[in-house]
Amino acid sequence: MKRLLLASLMGSAIILGNQAMANEDVKSLEQAARAEGEVNSVGMPDSWANWKDTWADLGKLYGLKHMDTDMSSAQEIAKFAAEKDNATADIGDVGAAFGPIAVQQGVTQAYKPSTWEQIPAWAKDADGHWMLAYTGSIAFIVNKQLVKDVPQSWADLKQGKYKVAIGDVSAAAQAVNGVLAAAIANGGDEKNIQPGLDFFAEIAKQGRLGLSNPTIQTLEKGEVEVGIVWDFNGLSYRDQIDPSRFEVLIPSDGSVISGYTTIINKYAKHPNAAKLAREYILSDAGQINLAKGNARPIRAEHLTLPAEVQAKLLPNAQYAKVQPIKDPAAWEATSKALPQLWQENVIIEMQ
């Protein structure tokens, strides 16, 4: 009994010791970041995922000045690579597929935040070069004024009488992931997209495949009955137009989850400020800031969100059947081939 008690006390002491060391490390990082005095980002504008509150907090708490240049994921990585030692950017925010690409290109540096253990393994690089801060899952946005029976699943969607808008599969990542989500719900995956193509071919055959893109404009005009969108887009559109008019939900029989990761520039002029920004983004306060912008925090299951913020998001239970992309290389090949496959399998059924 004494041995068990001693072992338990020693274990507790080790945990407390590790926690104290982690706290010290963050304090040292804060001091180094204050000395640098600024952090410059790319692809993290005020209007996206409520970054504005995070930049304001970093200014208030640590005296960091901030400037952002908005650009796409591919442009961010190209900028890091082209500028090298003349770096003008310290940190960027890129789509999940671009994290590994940035590492392959050798333009990142690693930093594991103190909340590292609460980030799922599928959502992070083992060495800490990238980790998702927030996720997107494919959802339905339903105009309740036009649709009497709100579909809860892909199976419901197939049986409905309303039009379904997915958008441009040849250009939009959202639309491409929408096809993957339908494939997942029907037994497929990133290597086998055929069940998703068959699903939409059947919708097209019924004359129910809408040609409108599910955007805030087309939704507001009533041109979209059911749209297939990222959850954060759907929630944002709903709130901006009229929350009582639309329902946003994750299909109960399966969907795909992806997201966005910070990457810290290997050549950053303010590396400690960039690391502190990541530390803050993955802290409770930073995660809540993202949730205020309708983005589902990666640490959602470890957070107690304020009631008014929780109300902006979908319940955790709706995400029971979502799954991440397990084979990014296979998905890259499939998504490149998808526009042609879409023409051959789906668009042909509309003619």
Long-range contacts (C-beta under 8 A, 24 or more apart in sequence): 22-114, 23-114, 25-114, 26-114, 26-279, 29-272, 29-275, 29-276, 29-279, 30-62, 30-276, 32-272, 33-62, 33-64, 33-270, 33-272, 33-273, 33-275, 33-276, 34-62, 34-63, 34-64, 35-272, 36-64, 36-269, 36-270, 36-271, 36-272, 36-273, 37-63, 37-64, 37-65, 37-270, 37-273, 38-64, 38-65, 38-66, 38-67, 38-270, 38-273, 39-64, 39-65, 39-66, 39-90, 39-91, 39-270, 39-273, 39-274, 39-276, 39-277, 40-66, 40-67, 40-68, 40-69, 40-88, 40-89, 40-90, 40-91, 40-269, 40-270, 41-66, 41-67, 41-68, 41-69, 41-89, 41-90, 41-91, 41-92, 41-93, 41-277, 42-68, 42-69, 42-70, 42-71, 42-75, 42-76, 42-79, 42-89, 42-91, 42-92, 42-93, 43-68, 43-70, 43-71, 43-72, 43-73, 43-75, 43-76, 43-92, 43-93, 43-94, 44-68, 44-70, 44-91, 44-92, 44-93, 45-70, 48-93, 48-293, 49-93, 49-134, 49-232, 49-260, 49-290, 49-293, 49-294, 49-295, 50-289, 50-290, 50-292, 50-293, 50-295, 51-93, 51-289, 51-293, 53-289, 53-292, 54-277, 54-280, 54-281, 54-286, 54-289, 54-290, 57-280, 57-285, 57-286, 57-289, 58-276, 58-277, 58-280, 61-280, 62-273, 62-276, 64-273, 64-276, 64-277, 73-97, 73-98, 74-98, 76-263, 77-101, 77-102, 77-105, 77-107, 77-263, 80-105, 80-107, 80-108, 80-263, 80-265, 80-266, 80-267, 81-105, 81-107, 83-267, 84-267, 85-267, 87-265, 87-267, 87-268, 87-269, 88-269, 89-265, 89-268, 90-264, 90-265, 90-268, 90-269, 90-270, 90-271, 90-273, 90-274, 90-277, 91-262, 91-263, 91-264, 91-265, 91-268, 91-274, 91-277, 91-278, 92-262, 92-263, 92-265, 93-133, 93-260, 93-261, 93-262, 93-263, 94-130, 94-260, 94-261, 94-263, 95-173, 95-258, 95-259, 95-260, 95-261, 96-123, 96-132, 96-258, 96-259, 96-260, 96-261, 96-325, 97-258, 97-325, 97-328, 97-331, 97-332, 98-261, 98-263, 99-125, 99-129, 99-130, 99-261, 99-263, 100-125, 100-130, 100-328, 102-129, 102-130, 102-263, 103-129, 103-130, 106-266, 107-263, 107-265, 107-266, 107-267, 108-263, 108-264, 108-265, 108-266, 109-264, 109-265, 109-266, 109-268, 109-271, 110-264, 111-264, 111-274, 111-275, 111-278, 111-279, 113-278, 113-279, 113-281, 113-282, 113-283, 114-279, 114-283, 115-282, 115-283, 115-299, 115-302, 118-299, 118-302, 119-282, 119-298, 119-299, 120-298, 122-324, 122-326, 123-259, 123-298, 123-324, 129-263, 130-261, 130-262, 130-263, 131-261, 131-262, 131-282, 131-298, 132-259, 132-260, 132-261, 132-298, 133-259, 133-260, 133-261, 133-262, 133-281, 133-282, 133-286, 133-287, 133-290, 133-297, 133-298, 134-232, 134-259, 134-260, 134-287, 134-290, 134-295, 134-296, 134-297, 134-298, 135-257, 135-258, 135-259, 135-295, 135-296, 135-297, 135-298, 136-230, 136-231, 136-232, 136-233, 136-257, 136-258, 136-259, 136-260, 136-295, 136-296, 137-230, 137-231, 137-250, 137-255, 137-256, 137-257, 137-258, 137-296, 137-319, 137-322, 138-174, 138-177, 138-178, 138-180, 138-181, 138-228, 138-229, 138-230, 138-231, 138-250, 138-251, 138-255, 138-256, 139-228, 139-229, 139-230, 139-231, 139-234, 139-248, 139-249, 139-250, 139-251, 139-255, 139-314, 140-226, 140-227, 140-228, 140-229, 140-234, 140-247, 140-248, 140-249, 140-250, 140-251, 141-214, 141-219, 141-224, 141-226, 141-227, 141-229, 141-234, 141-237, 141-238, 141-246, 141-247, 141-248, 142-225, 142-226, 142-227, 142-246, 142-247, 142-248, 142-249, 143-219, 143-222, 143-224, 143-225, 143-226, 143-245, 143-246, 144-244, 144-245, 144-246, 144-247, 145-222, 145-245, 146-222, 146-225, 147-225, 147-226, 150-247, 150-249, 151-226, 151-251, 152-249, 152-251, 152-252, 153-185, 153-251, 153-252, 153-253, 154-181, 154-182, 154-185, 154-186, 154-199, 154-251, 154-253, 154-254, 155-185, 155-253, 157-203, 157-226, 157-251, 158-199, 158-202, 158-203, 160-208, 160-226, 161-208, 162-208, 162-225, 162-226, 163-208, 163-209, 163-210, 163-224, 163-225, 163-226, 164-203, 164-208, 164-209, 164-210, 164-225, 164-226, 164-227, 164-228, 165-210, 165-211, 165-212, 165-213, 165-214, 165-218, 165-223, 165-224, 165-225, 165-226, 165-227, 165-228, 166-200, 166-209, 166-210, 166-214, 166-227, 166-228, 167-213, 167-214, 167-228, 168-213, 169-338, 169-339, 169-342, 169-346, 170-339, 170-342, 172-213, 174-228, 174-229, 174-230, 174-233, 175-228, 176-335, 176-338, 177-230, 177-256, 177-258, 178-228, 178-229, 179-338, 179-342, 180-256, 180-325, 180-331, 180-334, 180-335, 181-228, 181-251, 181-254, 181-255, 181-256, 184-254, 184-255, 184-256, 184-323, 185-251, 185-253, 185-254, 185-255, 185-321, 186-254, 189-326, 189-327, 190-325, 190-326, 190-327, 190-328, 190-330, 190-331, 190-334, 191-327, 191-330, 191-334, 193-334, 193-338, 193-341, 197-341, 197-342, 197-345, 197-346, 198-345, 200-342, 200-345, 200-346, 201-345, 201-346, 201-349, 204-346, 204-347, 204-349, 204-350, 205-349, 207-350, 209-346, 209-349, 209-350, 216-240, 216-241, 219-246, 231-294, 231-296, 231-314, 232-293, 232-294, 232-295, 232-296, 235-294, 235-312, 235-313, 235-314, 236-293, 236-294, 239-294, 239-312, 248-314, 249-314, 249-318, 250-314, 250-318, 250-319, 250-321, 250-322, 251-321, 252-318, 252-321, 253-321, 254-321, 254-322, 254-323, 255-321, 255-322, 255-323, 256-322, 256-323, 256-324, 256-325, 257-319, 257-322, 257-323, 257-324, 258-324, 258-325, 259-298, 260-295
